[in-house]
Amino acid sequence: SQELEQSPQSLIVQEGKNLTINCTSSKTLYGLYWYKQKYGEGLIFLMMLQKGGEEKSHEKITAKLDEKKQQSSLHITASQPSHAGIYLCGADNPGTYKYIFGTGTRLKVLA
Amino acid sequence: DTEVTQTPKHLVMGMTNKKSLKCEQHMGHRAMYWYKQKAKKPPELMFVYSYEKLSINESVPSRFSPECPNSSLLNLHLHALQPEDSALYLCASSHGQGGQGGELFFGEGSRLTVL
């Protein structure tokens, strides 16, 4: 079965610093999703990537998909305390509803 | 504001109790999901309903019983649970078109404590 490994597991950065979170799949990626979760709450969808080389941005967050490497990265520019939370990558497979999540990255941003 | 509503937000139950978690969405989504999340772990898929039929059961113990009365509602019936079943239970929905989920829309979760 497919597994998604994220790195780093946790990250503490000073406000204003840039950071990158990686997500590596054990199998071919057909669709890669990024979510953010505040502690003890539901997940909020951030971005979806479907094609190799695809890059999407929303406000200060940019996500890229490297299909060949079966990897995606999430980059935050000029981090703010509001970016703090748990970032999870997710993937599904064509023809199924089996939707799995990565191991998660806990981000703290110090003001 | 989330468009997936879960009730109750918190539930405490004994091992002999029977209780239910409820989830509702009015976005016309045809796929609905139950996930279990333990502290500092990612959500684990439990069940998926597509077009009101159970399409995925991830070998979940029978003390968890899902039900999808209609396309907007999803229940999770709980009976004879164990303390290790204490977790955050998350409901989600997606468009579910063409056998692919697309992005998931999550509720805020039901925090379950089994004594």
Interface residues (C-beta under 8 A of the other chain):
Chain A: G31 Y33 Y35 G40 E41 G42 L43 I44 F45 M48 L88 G90 D92 P94 G95 T96 Y97 K98 Y99 I100 F101 G102 T103 G104 R106
Chain B: T2 V4 A31 Y33 K40 K41 P42 P43 L45 V48 S50 S55 I56 L88 L90 A92 S94 G96 G99 Q100 G101 G102 E103 L104 F105 F106 G107 E108 G109 R111
